[in-house]
Amino acid sequence: DVGTPRLAMSPATAMFPTSIESLDWVNPDHVVTVACAAFAAWCLVASWVTGTHSHVDRLWSITPAVYAGVYAYMSAFDARCTLMASLVAVWGARLTYNFARKGGYSAGEQDYRWPVLQGLAILGNPVAWQIFNVSFIAAYQHFLLLLISAGPMSVAFAMRGTPLMFTGPDLIATVCFISFLALETAADEQQWRFQNAKKKVKGFPRDRRARDDYARGFLTRGLFKFSRHPNFFAEQGIWVSFALFAVLHGSGEEESFINRAFSRERWSSPRGGLGAILLVLLFQGSTRFTESITLRKYPAYADYRKCTSQLVPLPPFGTMPPFAKPRKLRD
């Protein structure tokens, strides 16, 4: 059906097939669900074969673009579906490039956090780890990638044929998405240049103003002066913005823009903002875990936490003390 139907906010059972017999290969919701299951199965098997667990990380920037592309293609490249798929493609291309230049696709490479997580007492047992591997690493993460991208795309597909609203919801969602993408790009570039300069990689001269940061081992300048993780904040913002394509489109003229924007039903729907909300929640836990590792590696990070916001960019709460090398005791 063409238009802005109420089914755009329907429950999960209306979006995902309930059995093999119910699969409808002309329904993009079902096509991407099968693709998601295949991606999850591949990552699980790959983790068993290689003994590493970053296979989902390698696909993180790819699968949402695939899902969005399916909707655009099956909508006969409807204007809104094509716009949304193009935004996801640009996000995916940039993130894939950033991941690749850091060596993320090198054989045997995996995120440093997985071995640390595996070493925790609760996950140290091989059976417990494999339960975690199946349920969270392979299944849940891929399901989340499906929700953040396919949910809003499903709404756009249901609306195919309606004109873009560049004076309303489509404009707001597009501008927000591009703004957060620009922020993430800038933050990743600052971190990339700092890390290479710290390691004295050829072609990356050191900035004299950052000499204390090189000594500490982590960046506190630029965007990182206002947020300890501006790239994490931007990534969440990107997908909240993408959810706006679904959340802000109304089911009728009687529903006001404000009511749509703050609708609990819309933000909790798989075809609305549920994926974005779950992503934000995931980042809360993963950021704290990441920082617990960083604190053990860089003692001065404790001072950084006291004067800088964790995620949301804010004015500094204080000033980082100058770095002082520990003095060696003389005999």
NULUM-960935 format. One record per residue (C-alpha): residue number from 1; x, y, z. Coordinates in nm, 2 decimals. Each point is the difference from the previous one (the first is absolute). Example, Ala and Ser with C-alpha at 12.3 -4.5 7.8 and 13.67 -1.06 7.14 Angstrom:
REM NULUM-960935
{n 1 | east 1.23 | north -0.45 | up 0.78}
{n 2 | east 0.14 | north 0.34 | up -0.07}
//
This chain:
REM NULUM-960935
{n 1 | east 0.00 | north 0.00 | up 0.00}
{n 2 | east 0.13 | north 0.35 | up -0.09}
{n 3 | east -0.03 | north 0.28 | up 0.26}
{n 4 | east 0.09 | north 0.04 | up 0.36}
{n 5 | east -0.18 | north -0.29 | up 0.16}
{n 6 | east -0.04 | north -0.08 | up 0.36}
{n 7 | east 0.16 | north -0.34 | up -0.06}
{n 8 | east 0.33 | north 0.19 | up -0.02}
{n 9 | east 0.00 | north -0.02 | up 0.38}
{n 10 | east -0.12 | north -0.36 | up 0.02}
{n 11 | east 0.15 | north -0.26 | up 0.23}
{n 12 | east 0.30 | north -0.22 | up -0.07}
{n 13 | east -0.22 | north -0.29 | up -0.12}
{n 14 | east -0.12 | north 0.21 | up -0.29}
{n 15 | east 0.36 | north 0.06 | up -0.12}
{n 16 | east 0.17 | north -0.33 | up 0.05}
{n 17 | east -0.10 | north -0.34 | up -0.15}
{n 18 | east -0.14 | north -0.24 | up 0.27}
{n 19 | east 0.09 | north -0.32 | up -0.19}
{n 20 | east 0.17 | north -0.12 | up -0.31}
{n 21 | east -0.35 | north -0.05 | up -0.16}
{n 22 | east -0.08 | north 0.36 | up 0.06}
{n 23 | east 0.30 | north 0.13 | up -0.19}
{n 24 | east -0.10 | north 0.24 | up -0.27}
{n 25 | east 0.29 | north 0.07 | up -0.24}
{n 26 | east -0.17 | north 0.31 | up -0.15}
{n 27 | east -0.01 | north 0.15 | up 0.35}
{n 28 | east 0.33 | north 0.19 | up 0.08}
{n 29 | east -0.05 | north -0.05 | up 0.37}
{n 30 | east 0.02 | north -0.37 | up -0.04}
{n 31 | east 0.29 | north 0.02 | up -0.25}
{n 32 | east 0.22 | north 0.20 | up 0.24}
{n 33 | east -0.10 | north -0.23 | up 0.29}
{n 34 | east 0.13 | north -0.30 | up -0.18}
{n 35 | east 0.32 | north 0.19 | up -0.10}
{n 36 | east 0.05 | north 0.10 | up 0.37}
{n 37 | east -0.03 | north -0.37 | up 0.11}
{n 38 | east 0.25 | north -0.10 | up -0.27}
{n 39 | east 0.25 | north 0.27 | up 0.12}
{n 40 | east -0.04 | north -0.11 | up 0.36}
{n 41 | east 0.06 | north -0.36 | up -0.09}
{n 42 | east 0.31 | north 0.08 | up -0.20}
{n 43 | east 0.15 | north 0.21 | up 0.28}
{n 44 | east -0.07 | north -0.28 | up 0.25}
{n 45 | east 0.16 | north -0.27 | up -0.21}
{n 46 | east 0.29 | north 0.23 | up -0.08}
{n 47 | east 0.06 | north 0.06 | up 0.37}
{n 48 | east 0.02 | north -0.38 | up 0.06}
{n 49 | east 0.24 | north -0.05 | up -0.30}
{n 50 | east 0.23 | north 0.29 | up 0.08}
{n 51 | east -0.02 | north 0.03 | up 0.38}
{n 52 | east -0.06 | north 0.38 | up -0.04}
{n 53 | east -0.32 | north 0.20 | up 0.06}
{n 54 | east 0.02 | north 0.32 | up -0.21}
{n 55 | east -0.19 | north -0.14 | up -0.30}
{n 56 | east -0.31 | north 0.21 | up 0.09}
{n 57 | east 0.23 | north 0.30 | up 0.03}
{n 58 | east 0.12 | north -0.06 | up -0.36}
{n 59 | east -0.36 | north 0.00 | up -0.12}
{n 60 | east -0.13 | north 0.29 | up 0.23}
{n 61 | east 0.03 | north 0.26 | up -0.27}
{n 62 | east -0.11 | north -0.23 | up -0.28}
{n 63 | east -0.32 | north -0.18 | up 0.09}
{n 64 | east -0.21 | north 0.31 | up 0.07}
{n 65 | east 0.09 | north 0.13 | up -0.35}
{n 66 | east -0.10 | north -0.34 | up -0.15}
{n 67 | east -0.33 | north 0.01 | up 0.18}
{n 68 | east -0.08 | north 0.36 | up -0.10}
{n 69 | east 0.10 | north -0.08 | up -0.36}
{n 70 | east -0.25 | north -0.29 | up -0.01}
{n 71 | east -0.28 | north 0.23 | up 0.09}
{n 72 | east 0.11 | north 0.26 | up -0.25}
{n 73 | east 0.02 | north -0.26 | up -0.28}
{n 74 | east -0.33 | north -0.16 | up 0.09}
{n 75 | east -0.17 | north 0.34 | up 0.01}
{n 76 | east 0.11 | north 0.05 | up -0.36}
{n 77 | east 0.23 | north 0.27 | up 0.14}
{n 78 | east -0.27 | north 0.21 | up 0.16}
{n 79 | east 0.13 | north 0.35 | up 0.08}
{n 80 | east -0.02 | north -0.03 | up 0.38}
{n 81 | east 0.14 | north -0.36 | up 0.01}
{n 82 | east 0.28 | north 0.10 | up -0.24}
{n 83 | east 0.09 | north 0.30 | up 0.22}
{n 84 | east 0.01 | north -0.21 | up 0.31}
{n 85 | east 0.20 | north -0.28 | up -0.16}
{n 86 | east 0.25 | north 0.26 | up -0.14}
{n 87 | east 0.05 | north 0.15 | up 0.34}
{n 88 | east 0.07 | north -0.35 | up 0.15}
{n 89 | east 0.23 | north -0.08 | up -0.29}
{n 90 | east 0.21 | north 0.31 | up 0.06}
{n 91 | east 0.01 | north -0.08 | up 0.38}
{n 92 | east 0.10 | north -0.36 | up -0.08}
{n 93 | east 0.27 | north 0.09 | up -0.25}
{n 94 | east 0.16 | north 0.25 | up 0.23}
{n 95 | east -0.01 | north -0.23 | up 0.30}
{n 96 | east 0.13 | north -0.29 | up -0.20}
{n 97 | east 0.30 | north 0.21 | up -0.12}
{n 98 | east 0.07 | north 0.11 | up 0.35}
{n 99 | east -0.01 | north -0.36 | up 0.13}
{n 100 | east 0.22 | north -0.12 | up -0.29}
{n 101 | east 0.27 | north 0.26 | up 0.05}
{n 102 | east 0.03 | north -0.11 | up 0.36}
{n 103 | east 0.06 | north -0.36 | up -0.10}
{n 104 | east -0.34 | north -0.12 | up 0.09}
{n 105 | east -0.02 | north -0.24 | up -0.30}
{n 106 | east 0.35 | north -0.15 | up 0.06}
{n 107 | east 0.00 | north -0.38 | up 0.05}
{n 108 | east -0.02 | north -0.09 | up 0.37}
{n 109 | east -0.08 | north 0.35 | up 0.10}
{n 110 | east -0.26 | north 0.05 | up 0.27}
{n 111 | east -0.13 | north 0.28 | up 0.23}
{n 112 | east 0.22 | north 0.01 | up 0.31}
{n 113 | east -0.31 | north 0.00 | up 0.22}
{n 114 | east -0.11 | north -0.36 | up -0.09}
{n 115 | east 0.30 | north -0.18 | up 0.17}
{n 116 | east -0.05 | north 0.22 | up 0.31}
{n 117 | east -0.37 | north -0.08 | up 0.01}
{n 118 | east 0.08 | north -0.37 | up -0.04}
{n 119 | east 0.23 | north 0.02 | up 0.30}
{n 120 | east -0.28 | north 0.11 | up 0.24}
{n 121 | east -0.09 | north -0.25 | up 0.26}
{n 122 | east -0.36 | north -0.02 | up -0.12}
{n 123 | east 0.10 | north -0.08 | up -0.36}
{n 124 | east 0.32 | north -0.20 | up 0.07}
{n 125 | east -0.17 | north -0.33 | up -0.02}
{n 126 | east 0.00 | north -0.12 | up -0.37}
{n 127 | east -0.37 | north -0.09 | up 0.01}
{n 128 | east -0.09 | north 0.34 | up 0.14}
{n 129 | east 0.21 | north 0.17 | up -0.27}
{n 130 | east -0.16 | north -0.19 | up -0.28}
{n 131 | east -0.34 | north 0.08 | up 0.13}
{n 132 | east 0.11 | north 0.37 | up -0.01}
{n 133 | east 0.15 | north -0.05 | up -0.34}
{n 134 | east -0.32 | north -0.14 | up -0.15}
{n 135 | east -0.25 | north 0.22 | up 0.18}
{n 136 | east 0.17 | north 0.34 | up 0.01}
{n 137 | east 0.30 | north 0.02 | up -0.23}
{n 138 | east -0.15 | north -0.18 | up -0.30}
{n 139 | east -0.38 | north 0.03 | up 0.05}
{n 140 | east -0.08 | north 0.31 | up 0.19}
{n 141 | east 0.25 | north 0.23 | up -0.17}
{n 142 | east -0.13 | north -0.10 | up -0.34}
{n 143 | east -0.36 | north 0.04 | up 0.11}
{n 144 | east 0.09 | north 0.35 | up 0.12}
{n 145 | east 0.16 | north 0.09 | up -0.33}
{n 146 | east -0.32 | north -0.12 | up -0.17}
{n 147 | east -0.23 | north 0.21 | up 0.23}
{n 148 | east 0.19 | north 0.33 | up -0.04}
{n 149 | east 0.00 | north -0.02 | up -0.37}
{n 150 | east -0.29 | north -0.21 | up -0.12}
{n 151 | east -0.25 | north 0.14 | up 0.25}
{n 152 | east -0.01 | north 0.35 | up -0.14}
{n 153 | east 0.05 | north -0.13 | up -0.35}
{n 154 | east -0.32 | north -0.22 | up 0.04}
{n 155 | east -0.20 | north 0.31 | up 0.07}
{n 156 | east 0.15 | north 0.18 | up -0.30}
{n 157 | east -0.09 | north -0.30 | up -0.21}
{n 158 | east -0.36 | north 0.01 | up 0.12}
{n 159 | east -0.01 | north 0.37 | up -0.10}
{n 160 | east 0.15 | north -0.05 | up -0.34}
{n 161 | east -0.16 | north 0.22 | up -0.26}
{n 162 | east -0.05 | north 0.29 | up 0.24}
{n 163 | east 0.21 | north 0.31 | up -0.06}
{n 164 | east 0.30 | north 0.09 | up 0.21}
{n 165 | east -0.07 | north 0.27 | up 0.26}
{n 166 | east 0.30 | north 0.22 | up 0.00}
{n 167 | east -0.18 | north 0.26 | up 0.20}
{n 168 | east -0.07 | north -0.25 | up 0.28}
{n 169 | east 0.09 | north -0.35 | up 0.13}
{n 170 | east 0.23 | north -0.10 | up -0.29}
{n 171 | east 0.20 | north 0.33 | up 0.02}
{n 172 | east 0.04 | north -0.03 | up 0.38}
{n 173 | east 0.11 | north -0.36 | up -0.02}
{n 174 | east 0.24 | north 0.06 | up -0.29}
{n 175 | east 0.17 | north 0.31 | up 0.15}
{n 176 | east 0.04 | north -0.18 | up 0.34}
{n 177 | east 0.14 | north -0.31 | up -0.17}
{n 178 | east 0.26 | north 0.20 | up -0.20}
{n 179 | east 0.09 | north 0.21 | up 0.30}
{n 180 | east 0.08 | north -0.29 | up 0.22}
{n 181 | east 0.18 | north -0.18 | up -0.29}
{n 182 | east 0.22 | north 0.31 | up -0.04}
{n 183 | east 0.07 | north 0.00 | up 0.38}
{n 184 | east 0.09 | north -0.37 | up -0.01}
{n 185 | east 0.23 | north 0.05 | up -0.30}
{n 186 | east 0.18 | north 0.29 | up 0.17}
{n 187 | east 0.04 | north -0.19 | up 0.33}
{n 188 | east 0.14 | north -0.31 | up -0.17}
{n 189 | east 0.24 | north 0.21 | up -0.21}
{n 190 | east 0.13 | north 0.18 | up 0.31}
{n 191 | east 0.05 | north -0.33 | up 0.18}
{n 192 | east 0.16 | north -0.16 | up -0.30}
{n 193 | east 0.26 | north 0.28 | up -0.04}
{n 194 | east 0.07 | north 0.01 | up 0.37}
{n 195 | east 0.06 | north -0.37 | up 0.03}
{n 196 | east 0.23 | north -0.01 | up -0.30}
{n 197 | east 0.19 | north 0.30 | up 0.12}
{n 198 | east 0.03 | north -0.16 | up 0.35}
{n 199 | east 0.15 | north -0.31 | up -0.17}
{n 200 | east 0.23 | north 0.22 | up -0.21}
{n 201 | east -0.14 | north -0.13 | up -0.33}
{n 202 | east 0.16 | north 0.17 | up -0.30}
{n 203 | east -0.22 | north 0.27 | up -0.14}
{n 204 | east -0.17 | north 0.09 | up 0.33}
{n 205 | east 0.21 | north 0.28 | up 0.16}
{n 206 | east -0.06 | north 0.06 | up 0.37}
{n 207 | east -0.19 | north 0.31 | up 0.11}
{n 208 | east 0.21 | north 0.18 | up 0.27}
{n 209 | east -0.32 | north 0.11 | up 0.17}
{n 210 | east -0.09 | north -0.36 | up 0.06}
{n 211 | east 0.33 | north -0.11 | up 0.16}
{n 212 | east -0.17 | north -0.07 | up 0.33}
{n 213 | east -0.26 | north -0.22 | up -0.17}
{n 214 | east 0.28 | north -0.20 | up -0.18}
{n 215 | east 0.16 | north -0.05 | up 0.34}
{n 216 | east -0.33 | north -0.10 | up 0.17}
{n 217 | east -0.09 | north -0.23 | up -0.29}
{n 218 | east -0.34 | north 0.13 | up -0.09}
{n 219 | east -0.16 | north 0.30 | up -0.17}
{n 220 | east -0.16 | north 0.29 | up 0.20}
{n 221 | east 0.01 | north 0.27 | up -0.27}
{n 222 | east -0.23 | north 0.10 | up -0.28}
{n 223 | east -0.34 | north -0.17 | up 0.02}
{n 224 | east 0.13 | north -0.22 | up 0.28}
{n 225 | east 0.02 | north 0.31 | up 0.22}
{n 226 | east -0.38 | north 0.00 | up 0.02}
{n 227 | east -0.07 | north -0.37 | up -0.01}
{n 228 | east 0.21 | north -0.30 | up 0.09}
{n 229 | east -0.17 | north -0.19 | up -0.28}
{n 230 | east -0.14 | north 0.24 | up -0.26}
{n 231 | east 0.00 | north -0.27 | up -0.26}
{n 232 | east -0.21 | north -0.23 | up 0.22}
{n 233 | east -0.24 | north 0.29 | up 0.06}
{n 234 | east -0.02 | north 0.07 | up -0.38}
{n 235 | east -0.07 | north -0.36 | up -0.08}
{n 236 | east -0.30 | north -0.01 | up 0.23}
{n 237 | east -0.12 | north 0.33 | up -0.14}
{n 238 | east 0.02 | north -0.13 | up -0.36}
{n 239 | east -0.24 | north -0.28 | up 0.07}
{n 240 | east -0.23 | north 0.20 | up 0.22}
{n 241 | east -0.01 | north 0.24 | up -0.30}
{n 242 | east -0.08 | north -0.29 | up -0.24}
{n 243 | east -0.28 | north -0.11 | up 0.23}
{n 244 | east -0.16 | north 0.35 | up -0.04}
{n 245 | east -0.08 | north -0.09 | up -0.36}
{n 246 | east -0.26 | north -0.25 | up 0.15}
{n 247 | east -0.08 | north 0.17 | up 0.33}
{n 248 | east -0.08 | north 0.35 | up -0.14}
{n 249 | east -0.23 | north -0.12 | up -0.28}
{n 250 | east -0.36 | north 0.01 | up 0.12}
{n 251 | east -0.28 | north -0.25 | up -0.03}
{n 252 | east -0.24 | north 0.28 | up -0.07}
{n 253 | east -0.04 | north 0.38 | up 0.00}
{n 254 | east -0.17 | north -0.02 | up 0.34}
{n 255 | east 0.33 | north -0.10 | up 0.17}
{n 256 | east 0.22 | north 0.30 | up 0.07}
{n 257 | east 0.38 | north 0.02 | up -0.07}
{n 258 | east 0.08 | north 0.02 | up 0.37}
{n 259 | east -0.21 | north -0.30 | up 0.08}
{n 260 | east 0.17 | north -0.20 | up -0.27}
{n 261 | east 0.35 | north 0.11 | up 0.12}
{n 262 | east -0.06 | north -0.11 | up 0.36}
{n 263 | east -0.23 | north -0.30 | up -0.06}
{n 264 | east 0.10 | north -0.29 | up 0.22}
{n 265 | east -0.17 | north -0.23 | up -0.25}
{n 266 | east 0.21 | north 0.12 | up -0.29}
{n 267 | east 0.33 | north -0.01 | up 0.19}
{n 268 | east -0.07 | north -0.35 | up 0.13}
{n 269 | east -0.11 | north -0.15 | up -0.33}
{n 270 | east 0.24 | north -0.22 | up -0.21}
{n 271 | east -0.13 | north 0.21 | up -0.30}
{n 272 | east 0.09 | north 0.32 | up 0.19}
{n 273 | east 0.26 | north 0.09 | up 0.25}
{n 274 | east 0.05 | north -0.33 | up 0.19}
{n 275 | east 0.33 | north -0.08 | up -0.17}
{n 276 | east 0.14 | north 0.34 | up 0.07}
{n 277 | east -0.10 | north -0.02 | up 0.37}
{n 278 | east 0.16 | north -0.35 | up 0.03}
{n 279 | east 0.32 | north 0.13 | up -0.16}
{n 280 | east 0.02 | north 0.29 | up 0.24}
{n 281 | east -0.04 | north -0.24 | up 0.29}
{n 282 | east 0.27 | north -0.23 | up -0.14}
{n 283 | east 0.24 | north 0.29 | up -0.02}
{n 284 | east -0.05 | north 0.09 | up 0.36}
{n 285 | east 0.13 | north -0.34 | up 0.11}
{n 286 | east 0.27 | north -0.03 | up -0.26}
{n 287 | east 0.14 | north 0.35 | up 0.07}
{n 288 | east 0.03 | north -0.08 | up 0.37}
{n 289 | east 0.17 | north -0.33 | up -0.08}
{n 290 | east 0.24 | north 0.17 | up -0.24}
{n 291 | east 0.09 | north 0.27 | up 0.26}
{n 292 | east 0.07 | north -0.26 | up 0.27}
{n 293 | east 0.27 | north -0.15 | up -0.23}
{n 294 | east 0.13 | north 0.35 | up -0.09}
{n 295 | east 0.03 | north 0.09 | up 0.37}
{n 296 | east 0.22 | north -0.30 | up 0.06}
{n 297 | east 0.22 | north 0.09 | up -0.30}
{n 298 | east 0.02 | north 0.38 | up 0.05}
{n 299 | east 0.00 | north 0.11 | up 0.37}
{n 300 | east -0.05 | north 0.37 | up -0.11}
{n 301 | east -0.33 | north -0.09 | up -0.15}
{n 302 | east -0.16 | north 0.04 | up 0.34}
{n 303 | east 0.08 | north 0.37 | up -0.01}
{n 304 | east -0.15 | north 0.02 | up -0.35}
{n 305 | east -0.32 | north -0.16 | up 0.12}
{n 306 | east -0.03 | north 0.27 | up 0.27}
{n 307 | east 0.00 | north 0.29 | up -0.24}
{n 308 | east -0.16 | north -0.13 | up -0.32}
{n 309 | east -0.34 | north -0.13 | up -0.09}
{n 310 | east -0.02 | north -0.37 | up -0.08}
{n 311 | east -0.22 | north 0.03 | up -0.32}
{n 312 | east -0.20 | north 0.31 | up -0.05}
{n 313 | east 0.23 | north 0.29 | up -0.10}
{n 314 | east 0.00 | north 0.26 | up 0.28}
{n 315 | east 0.24 | north 0.27 | up 0.12}
{n 316 | east 0.28 | north -0.14 | up 0.21}
{n 317 | east -0.07 | north -0.04 | up 0.37}
{n 318 | east 0.37 | north 0.09 | up 0.08}
{n 319 | east 0.35 | north 0.00 | up -0.14}
{n 320 | east 0.22 | north -0.30 | up -0.05}
{n 321 | east 0.31 | north 0.03 | up 0.22}
{n 322 | east 0.34 | north 0.00 | up -0.19}
{n 323 | east 0.14 | north -0.34 | up -0.05}
{n 324 | east 0.29 | north -0.08 | up 0.23}
{n 325 | east 0.21 | north -0.31 | up -0.05}
{n 326 | east 0.05 | north -0.21 | up 0.31}
{n 327 | east 0.34 | north 0.07 | up 0.15}
{n 328 | east 0.25 | north -0.28 | up 0.03}
{n 329 | east 0.13 | north -0.06 | up 0.34}
{n 330 | east 0.38 | north 0.04 | up 0.03}
{n 331 | east 0.21 | north -0.26 | up 0.18}
//
